[in-house]
Amino acid sequence: MDMPVPETYEAGLQYWPYRLSLAKVLEAIQVTTLPGATVLDIMCGPGYLLGQLCKAYPSLRLTGVDIEEQYIDFGRRRYPNVSFEVGDVCTWRSTDGFSTVVCTGALHHVPYGNQGAAIHNISRMVKPGGVVIISDCYVDEYANETERRLAAAKLGDAYLRETIRAGAPPDVLAWTADITKNDVCGEEFKPCLRDRVPLLGAAFKNIQTFRVWPEESGTGYGDYIHICGPC
Ligand SMILES: C[S@@+](CC[C@H](N)C(=O)[O-])C[C@H]1O[C@@H](n2cnc3c(N)ncnc32)[C@H](O)[C@@H]1O
């Protein structure tokens, strides 16, 4: 699947409901991470979250890893105080563990059958006593492929409407509409929360899960955050 150019991706972050989730992840990092600690953003995209962290908490030692070279090149240019590497979430290793590991809005880019391996590998990136913060977007529960596609279409419709309401420009709307096509046609792999929970439970103890968007109560589609640890 082709990702948007870094500029479009970063512009989208101002309009997507996902911006609310990123703001909550920043708050969670502030609460769980001591000054001077090491933070890894695995599947970091063009590095927006790391840039925000760098501005707000300059003492943190920040690393970003993503599989897309164009995003890593962009991150290196825009955020020179962050260390960036190209790497795959299923195989990347560091010599030392990190105090805090974040993986935001990204695991649904890993094929369904590899998501457990990705989460297991993330659990090996954190130091003993550290915290892992994972956010991701889920569809409603489904029992077969037709229901999965319908659930993806429902999420995509709600997501696009919110992005239109937020006043997004045409290039952002075009990419947002593409997310629905990617999900429905199986180019991205958003699970339902029911199917993600056991994969997290196999890798981490002490998991707190909450939904950021939409705000209505219930356990259906939307953007969720899992705070895992201390590990
Ligand atoms: C939707 S973006 C999320 C980026 C960023 N975490 C954020 O919150 O804005 C998903 C990212 O996952 C990256 N990605 C996809 N498959 C990957 C893999 N196997 N290993 C590492 N990164 C991957 C993509 O290149 C993309 O930057």
The ligand as an ORCA input file, in Angstrom:
! r2SCAN-3c Opt
* xyz 0 1
  C      -0.576      5.403     10.029
  S       1.160      5.526     10.113
  C       1.399      5.977     11.830
  C       2.622      6.823     11.994
  C       2.837      7.433     13.384
  N       3.038      6.404     14.380
  C       1.714      8.351     13.803
  O       1.128      8.159     14.875
  O       1.423      9.309     13.071
  C       1.721      3.870     10.056
  C       3.232      3.776      9.906
  O       3.639      2.426     10.017
  C       4.734      2.237      9.130
  N       4.895      0.800      8.909
  C       4.102     -0.039      8.202
  N       4.555     -1.304      8.267
  C       5.679     -1.269      9.055
  C       6.581     -2.249      9.528
  N       6.438     -3.545      9.206
  N       7.611     -1.881     10.328
  C       7.782     -0.564     10.665
  N       6.949      0.423     10.237
  C       5.902      0.081      9.450
  C       4.337      3.031      7.904
  O       5.443      3.336      7.097
  C       3.723      4.255      8.552
  O       4.669      5.265      8.759
*
